[in-house]
Amino acid sequence: MKRILVTRTDRLGDVILATPVLRRLVRAFPEAKIDFLVRKEWTPVLRYNEPVRTLVYDPQMPGDDLTKVLRESSYDAAFVLRDESAVTRAVSKAGIPIRVGPYSTLRSFFHFNRGRFQRRSRCLMHEAEYNLDLLSRYAAKEESVPRAWIETSDSAKQSASKFLSDGGLIPRSYVVIHPGSSGSARYVKQEALQALASGLVKKGVPVLVSGGPAEGALIEAFRSKVPGVTVLGGDAGIGLDGLAEVMRQARTVVAHGTGPLHLAAAVGTPVLAIFPPLFVLSEKRWGPLVRPCSVWIPEVSCPEKYRCAGQRCPVYDCMDLFDVNSAMRTLETLHP
């Protein structure tokens, strides 16, 4: 295969957990040109140059236009890691000879000709392993799951270094707390994470609180409740790739099971990951691909599989079981 397309056009964490597929394809087909179709907002951390090129996906693009772009690229094979209607149809209509994807919907049986039967909601494997399973006929299976693969620019590294220097933060000395959640995960109340930040500051550990463009109020609340923390919001001007580099130089990162957690894991920083007990959001499928790491899950028997029942649940709110002192001890073990 000389031209290969890989698609994953949803959230940041999902895209990062798809990148082991790129590593394995590069090893299996060293002469091939590989395009990775993703949303524009994630491209700053996917600057691979050769042999992987990012191809920007615009959800507003008409399906026929996407089909034309794919047809003109003359791909030999497409690996559609998530069956999304518009992308799947475009791949099929473009006439790509080998079309691999998960057989999980009726639509998928019509559009993929080399698919794999998958029911990811059963959480039998990690999400990265489900992605790699789609390569089983084309790339030799390896003993372990490759770590996620992100690349940033030199300018991002410089911006991150300047941000840290201006804030008086020394590499490997500070803890990043990312308190937000995009809505894809249940989360610990902000008061508990503020207490964790306060405890670290009192111990002399610098704390940086990060947040996305829509989380300005959240991180400003940290600044007012916990004097002494440094905040990194969307207005800092260093972008997603700058955040990745700031996380790369942190001693540990504390985050819920969302994109920033996987971003930290991808740059190799130890993480304390916070997960709810819901079956479909389990660590087994969505855990961080980094060692060392620690995962906190409430020790309850959750009666739900797919959605938190809220106040109707007999163990609500189990996320309040997060213990600050225990978290402090965990952070000490991750970075003695």
Kinemage of the C-alpha trace (Angstrom):
@kinemage 1
@onewidth
@group {chain A} dominant
@subgroup {mainchain}
@vectorlist {calphas} color= white
{ca met a 1} P 0.000 0.000 0.000
{ca lys a 2} L 1.398 3.365 -1.079
{ca arg a 3} L -1.337 5.754 0.083
{ca ile a 4} L -3.215 5.160 3.344
{ca leu a 5} L -6.007 7.161 4.990
{ca val a 6} L -6.765 6.966 8.721
{ca thr a 7} L -9.813 8.779 10.103
{ca arg a 8} L -10.827 9.818 13.609
{ca thr a 9} L -12.906 12.990 13.615
{ca asp a 10} L -14.286 13.337 17.151
{ca arg a 11} L -12.872 14.463 20.521
{ca leu a 12} L -9.271 15.133 21.499
{ca gly a 13} L -8.922 12.097 23.765
{ca asp a 14} L -10.318 9.774 21.084
{ca val a 15} L -7.895 11.195 18.530
{ca ile a 16} L -4.903 10.766 20.844
{ca leu a 17} L -5.873 7.143 21.535
{ca ala a 18} L -5.993 6.601 17.771
{ca thr a 19} L -2.359 7.608 17.259
{ca pro a 20} L -0.901 4.159 18.109
{ca val a 21} L -2.462 3.085 14.798
{ca leu a 22} L -0.237 5.610 13.028
{ca arg a 23} L 2.887 4.242 14.716
{ca arg a 24} L 2.045 0.690 13.713
{ca leu a 25} L 1.228 1.615 10.110
{ca val a 26} L 4.507 3.534 9.793
{ca arg a 27} L 6.382 0.421 10.925
{ca ala a 28} L 4.365 -1.939 8.715
{ca phe a 29} L 4.479 0.258 5.591
{ca pro a 30} L 7.633 2.414 5.869
{ca glu a 31} L 7.392 3.598 2.246
{ca ala a 32} L 3.707 4.564 2.390
{ca lys a 33} L 2.289 8.063 2.624
{ca ile a 34} L -0.265 8.245 5.429
{ca asp a 35} L -2.966 10.891 5.887
{ca phe a 36} L -4.743 11.337 9.224
{ca leu a 37} L -8.186 12.949 8.886
{ca val a 38} L -8.992 14.952 12.045
{ca arg a 39} L -10.661 18.180 13.128
{ca lys a 40} L -8.625 21.342 12.729
{ca glu a 41} L -8.460 22.106 16.467
{ca trp a 42} L -6.351 18.992 17.155
{ca thr a 43} L -3.760 19.477 14.403
{ca pro a 44} L -1.311 21.519 16.562
{ca val a 45} L -0.338 18.337 18.436
{ca leu a 46} L -0.184 16.179 15.298
{ca arg a 47} L 2.720 17.837 13.489
{ca tyr a 48} L 4.318 14.665 12.141
{ca asn a 49} L 5.549 16.018 8.779
{ca glu a 50} L 6.688 12.837 7.024
{ca pro a 51} L 5.495 10.121 6.780
{ca val a 52} L 2.149 11.207 8.345
{ca arg a 53} L 0.241 14.254 7.156
{ca thr a 54} L -2.799 15.683 8.908
{ca leu a 55} L -5.823 16.255 6.706
{ca val a 56} L -8.329 18.724 8.134
{ca tyr a 57} L -11.926 17.545 8.513
{ca asp a 58} L -14.640 20.202 8.464
{ca pro a 59} L -17.979 18.873 9.779
{ca gln a 60} L -19.732 21.550 7.700
{ca met a 61} L -18.173 20.341 4.439
{ca pro a 62} L -20.776 18.816 2.084
{ca gly a 63} L -20.369 15.071 1.740
{ca asp a 64} L -19.758 15.273 -2.010
{ca asp a 65} L -16.879 17.704 -1.435
{ca leu a 66} L -15.232 15.358 1.047
{ca thr a 67} L -15.743 12.473 -1.377
{ca lys a 68} L -14.003 14.465 -4.107
{ca val a 69} L -11.014 15.245 -1.870
{ca leu a 70} L -10.620 11.582 -0.942
{ca arg a 71} L -11.074 10.352 -4.520
{ca glu a 72} L -8.416 12.735 -5.836
{ca ser a 73} L -5.902 11.423 -3.301
{ca ser a 74} L -6.052 7.918 -4.809
{ca tyr a 75} L -5.812 6.041 -1.522
{ca asp a 76} L -5.130 2.319 -1.586
{ca ala a 77} L -6.701 1.771 1.822
{ca ala a 78} L -8.733 3.608 4.449
{ca phe a 79} L -8.901 2.729 8.140
{ca val a 80} L -12.036 4.348 9.556
{ca leu a 81} L -11.499 4.018 13.297
{ca arg a 82} L -14.976 5.257 14.210
{ca asp a 83} L -18.005 4.726 11.997
{ca glu a 84} L -19.286 8.267 11.523
{ca ser a 85} L -21.939 8.617 8.854
{ca ala a 86} L -20.497 11.453 6.744
{ca val a 87} L -16.927 10.131 6.773
{ca thr a 88} L -17.903 6.513 6.209
{ca arg a 89} L -20.086 7.391 3.213
{ca ala a 90} L -17.398 9.610 1.691
{ca val a 91} L -14.765 6.873 2.024
{ca ser a 92} L -17.109 4.409 0.338
{ca lys a 93} L -18.195 6.752 -2.478
{ca ala a 94} L -14.584 7.722 -3.151
{ca gly a 95} L -13.990 4.153 -4.315
{ca ile a 96} L -11.056 3.447 -2.003
{ca pro a 97} L -10.296 -0.243 -2.712
{ca ile a 98} L -9.664 -1.387 0.861
{ca arg a 99} L -12.107 0.077 3.406
{ca val a 100} L -11.585 -1.103 6.969
{ca gly a 101} L -13.805 -0.121 9.877
{ca pro a 102} L -15.784 -1.522 12.791
{ca tyr a 103} L -18.807 -3.621 11.884
{ca ser a 104} L -21.054 -2.136 14.539
{ca thr a 105} L -23.972 -0.555 12.649
{ca leu a 106} L -26.119 -1.645 9.724
{ca arg a 107} L -24.520 1.110 7.654
{ca ser a 108} L -21.048 -0.233 8.299
{ca phe a 109} L -21.799 -3.577 6.596
{ca phe a 110} L -22.579 -1.762 3.348
{ca his a 111} L -19.593 0.600 3.317
{ca phe a 112} L -16.657 -1.409 4.740
{ca asn a 113} L -15.366 -4.373 2.749
{ca arg a 114} L -12.655 -5.500 5.194
{ca gly a 115} L -14.266 -4.654 8.520
{ca arg a 116} L -13.971 -6.175 11.970
{ca phe a 117} L -16.870 -7.056 14.251
{ca gln a 118} L -16.668 -4.782 17.309
{ca arg a 119} L -18.994 -3.795 20.131
{ca arg a 120} L -16.898 -1.257 21.946
{ca ser a 121} L -19.602 -0.516 24.522
{ca arg a 122} L -18.836 -3.947 26.012
{ca cys a 123} L -15.451 -2.547 27.135
{ca leu a 124} L -13.558 -5.772 26.534
{ca met a 125} L -10.397 -3.922 25.504
{ca his a 126} L -8.786 -0.516 25.700
{ca glu a 127} L -9.939 1.972 23.054
{ca ala a 128} L -6.436 1.955 21.555
{ca glu a 129} L -6.593 -1.844 21.298
{ca tyr a 130} L -9.944 -1.650 19.510
{ca asn a 131} L -8.350 0.734 17.025
{ca leu a 132} L -5.341 -1.529 16.548
{ca asp a 133} L -7.636 -4.525 16.096
{ca leu a 134} L -8.711 -3.006 12.782
{ca leu a 135} L -5.112 -3.440 11.533
{ca ser a 136} L -4.904 -7.130 12.379
{ca arg a 137} L -4.867 -8.273 8.724
{ca tyr a 138} L -2.281 -5.722 7.663
{ca ala a 139} L 0.223 -5.169 10.469
{ca ala a 140} L 1.801 -7.678 12.814
{ca lys a 141} L 0.396 -7.630 16.328
{ca glu a 142} L 2.828 -6.429 18.977
{ca glu a 143} L 3.114 -7.549 22.577
{ca ser a 144} L 2.162 -4.217 24.072
{ca val a 145} L 0.025 -1.264 23.019
{ca pro a 146} L 2.246 1.505 21.630
{ca arg a 147} L 2.078 4.720 23.596
{ca ala a 148} L 0.100 7.553 22.076
{ca trp a 149} L 2.083 9.669 19.641
{ca ile a 150} L 1.865 13.440 19.481
{ca glu a 151} L 4.271 15.962 18.011
{ca thr a 152} L 4.378 19.735 18.476
{ca ser a 153} L 6.358 22.552 16.860
{ca asp a 154} L 9.544 24.241 18.044
{ca ser a 155} L 7.555 27.449 18.525
{ca ala a 156} L 5.202 25.633 20.908
{ca lys a 157} L 8.165 24.481 22.981
{ca gln a 158} L 9.494 28.020 23.077
{ca ser a 159} L 6.105 29.463 24.057
{ca ala a 160} L 5.741 26.927 26.852
{ca ser a 161} L 9.249 27.651 28.158
{ca lys a 162} L 8.563 31.385 28.174
{ca phe a 163} L 5.235 30.893 29.966
{ca leu a 164} L 6.899 28.789 32.651
{ca ser a 165} L 9.807 31.199 33.034
{ca asp a 166} L 7.494 34.209 33.317
{ca gly a 167} L 5.500 32.373 35.993
{ca gly a 168} L 8.586 31.306 37.936
{ca leu a 169} L 7.857 27.608 37.379
{ca ile a 170} L 10.814 25.243 37.235
{ca pro a 171} L 10.478 22.134 35.030
{ca arg a 172} L 9.628 18.953 36.980
{ca ser a 173} L 8.737 20.956 40.089
{ca tyr a 174} L 5.055 21.745 39.559
{ca val a 175} L 1.777 19.815 39.477
{ca val a 176} L -0.836 20.533 36.830
{ca ile a 177} L -4.483 20.243 37.851
{ca his a 178} L -6.973 20.260 34.989
{ca pro a 179} L -10.344 20.502 36.775
{ca gly a 180} L -12.644 20.746 33.757
{ca ser a 181} L -14.542 18.151 31.822
{ca ser a 182} L -16.010 18.456 28.347
{ca gly a 183} L -19.113 16.620 29.507
{ca ser a 184} L -17.816 13.222 28.422
{ca ala a 185} L -17.015 12.229 32.014
{ca arg a 186} L -18.456 12.586 35.514
{ca tyr a 187} L -16.192 14.756 37.603
{ca val a 188} L -15.095 15.506 41.140
{ca lys a 189} L -16.485 18.732 42.582
{ca gln a 190} L -14.281 21.766 42.165
{ca glu a 191} L -14.121 22.341 45.936
{ca ala a 192} L -12.285 19.038 46.361
{ca leu a 193} L -9.751 19.880 43.662
{ca gln a 194} L -9.322 23.358 45.124
{ca ala a 195} L -8.568 21.719 48.472
{ca leu a 196} L -6.001 19.497 46.740
{ca ala a 197} L -4.369 22.529 45.152
{ca ser a 198} L -4.330 24.336 48.503
{ca gly a 199} L -2.722 21.342 50.220
{ca leu a 200} L 0.013 21.157 47.591
{ca val a 201} L 0.734 24.890 47.807
{ca lys a 202} L 1.017 24.657 51.612
{ca lys a 203} L 3.580 21.883 51.136
{ca gly a 204} L 5.603 24.136 48.868
{ca val a 205} L 4.633 22.376 45.629
{ca pro a 206} L 3.842 24.849 42.826
{ca val a 207} L 0.434 24.251 41.218
{ca leu a 208} L -0.639 25.203 37.728
{ca val a 209} L -4.382 25.080 36.977
{ca ser a 210} L -5.207 24.630 33.296
{ca gly a 211} L -8.432 25.064 31.389
{ca gly a 212} L -9.792 25.344 27.888
{ca pro a 213} L -11.152 28.440 26.126
{ca ala a 214} L -14.610 27.979 27.676
{ca glu a 215} L -13.307 27.367 31.201
{ca gly a 216} L -12.073 30.831 32.132
{ca ala a 217} L -14.519 31.221 35.022
{ca leu a 218} L -13.551 27.816 36.367
{ca ile a 219} L -9.834 28.511 36.576
{ca glu a 220} L -10.376 32.053 37.834
{ca ala a 221} L -12.350 30.528 40.710
{ca phe a 222} L -9.235 28.530 41.546
{ca arg a 223} L -7.140 31.677 41.507
{ca ser a 224} L -9.469 33.403 43.972
{ca lys a 225} L -9.978 30.390 46.249
{ca val a 226} L -6.366 29.206 46.242
{ca pro a 227} L -3.922 32.124 46.267
{ca gly a 228} L -0.548 31.180 44.901
{ca val a 229} L -1.631 28.971 42.018
{ca thr a 230} L -0.648 29.774 38.454
{ca val a 231} L -3.425 29.600 35.887
{ca leu a 232} L -3.204 28.646 32.240
{ca gly a 233} L -6.357 29.407 30.301
{ca gly a 234} L -7.328 29.708 26.683
{ca asp a 235} L -6.320 33.381 26.725
{ca ala a 236} L -2.673 32.547 27.513
{ca gly a 237} L -1.921 32.433 23.800
{ca ile a 238} L 0.147 29.258 23.829
{ca gly a 239} L -2.479 26.973 22.288
{ca leu a 240} L -3.083 23.251 22.619
{ca asp a 241} L 0.480 22.436 21.609
{ca gly a 242} L 1.804 24.847 24.231
{ca leu a 243} L -0.354 23.139 26.860
{ca ala a 244} L 1.124 19.800 25.805
{ca glu a 245} L 4.636 21.153 26.314
{ca val a 246} L 3.724 22.634 29.716
{ca met a 247} L 2.387 19.202 30.693
{ca arg a 248} L 5.535 17.541 29.365
{ca gln a 249} L 7.618 19.496 31.877
{ca ala a 250} L 5.284 18.951 34.844
{ca arg a 251} L 6.105 16.519 37.633
{ca thr a 252} L 2.522 15.119 37.564
{ca val a 253} L -0.876 15.948 36.065
{ca val a 254} L -4.246 15.503 37.779
{ca ala a 255} L -7.208 15.297 35.386
{ca his a 256} L -10.522 13.636 34.714
{ca gly a 257} L -10.778 10.978 32.010
{ca thr a 258} L -10.920 13.467 29.146
{ca gly a 259} L -8.653 14.816 26.394
{ca pro a 260} L -6.141 16.712 28.580
{ca leu a 261} L -5.510 13.529 30.596
{ca his a 262} L -4.532 11.674 27.431
{ca leu a 263} L -2.512 14.663 26.274
{ca ala a 264} L -0.447 14.468 29.469
{ca ala a 265} L -0.030 10.714 29.101
{ca ala a 266} L 1.049 11.120 25.476
{ca val a 267} L 3.992 13.335 26.486
{ca gly a 268} L 5.005 10.819 29.150
{ca thr a 269} L 4.106 12.717 32.316
{ca pro a 270} L 2.872 10.676 35.321
{ca val a 271} L -0.854 11.189 35.887
{ca leu a 272} L -3.473 10.852 38.578
{ca ala a 273} L -6.571 10.037 36.534
{ca ile a 274} L -10.077 10.489 37.920
{ca phe a 275} L -12.761 8.153 36.569
{ca pro a 276} L -16.416 7.576 37.453
{ca pro a 277} L -17.661 4.019 38.108
{ca leu a 278} L -19.923 3.955 35.020
{ca phe a 279} L -19.228 0.846 32.942
{ca val a 280} L -18.845 2.569 29.547
{ca leu a 281} L -16.430 5.122 31.016
{ca ser a 282} L -14.252 2.487 32.649
{ca glu a 283} L -10.500 2.665 33.038
{ca lys a 284} L -10.240 -0.617 31.115
{ca arg a 285} L -11.356 1.136 27.941
{ca trp a 286} L -10.278 4.734 28.560
{ca gly a 287} L -7.310 4.565 30.948
{ca pro a 288} L -4.164 6.653 30.267
{ca leu a 289} L -1.415 5.025 28.203
{ca val a 290} L 1.468 5.982 30.458
{ca arg a 291} L 3.438 4.572 33.363
{ca pro a 292} L 3.653 5.511 36.136
{ca cys a 293} L 0.047 6.454 36.640
{ca ser a 294} L -2.641 6.097 39.265
{ca val a 295} L -6.372 5.866 38.662
{ca trp a 296} L -8.976 6.918 41.204
{ca ile a 297} L -12.458 5.387 40.903
{ca pro a 298} L -15.094 5.549 43.667
{ca glu a 299} L -15.270 2.236 45.492
{ca val a 300} L -18.964 1.681 44.926
{ca ser a 301} L -21.078 -0.775 42.996
{ca cys a 302} L -22.545 1.428 40.293
{ca pro a 303} L -25.964 0.161 39.160
{ca glu a 304} L -25.739 2.010 35.827
{ca lys a 305} L -23.826 1.142 32.658
{ca tyr a 306} L -24.296 4.058 30.309
{ca arg a 307} L -25.487 7.163 32.126
{ca cys a 308} L -25.374 8.458 35.690
{ca ala a 309} L -28.835 8.324 37.265
{ca gly a 310} L -28.078 11.342 39.430
{ca gln a 311} L -30.032 11.691 42.640
{ca arg a 312} L -32.077 8.586 41.804
{ca cys a 313} L -28.949 6.473 42.307
{ca pro a 314} L -28.496 4.850 45.763
{ca val a 315} L -24.761 5.712 45.751
{ca tyr a 316} L -25.080 9.313 44.517
{ca asp a 317} L -22.889 11.320 44.602
{ca cys a 318} L -20.107 8.750 44.658
{ca met a 319} L -17.628 11.259 43.228
{ca asp a 320} L -17.728 13.016 46.606
{ca leu a 321} L -15.714 10.067 47.959
{ca phe a 322} L -12.591 11.622 46.458
{ca asp a 323} L -10.232 12.063 49.410
{ca val a 324} L -7.764 14.937 49.246
{ca asn a 325} L -5.282 13.455 51.726
{ca ser a 326} L -5.213 10.177 49.830
{ca ala a 327} L -4.654 12.060 46.583
{ca met a 328} L -1.741 13.928 48.162
{ca arg a 329} L -0.128 10.629 49.149
{ca thr a 330} L -0.683 9.253 45.648
{ca leu a 331} L 1.035 12.240 44.067
{ca glu a 332} L 4.030 11.681 46.335
{ca thr a 333} L 4.346 8.086 45.099
{ca leu a 334} L 4.088 9.164 41.468
{ca his a 335} L 6.882 11.697 41.946
{ca pro a 336} L 8.811 10.971 45.170
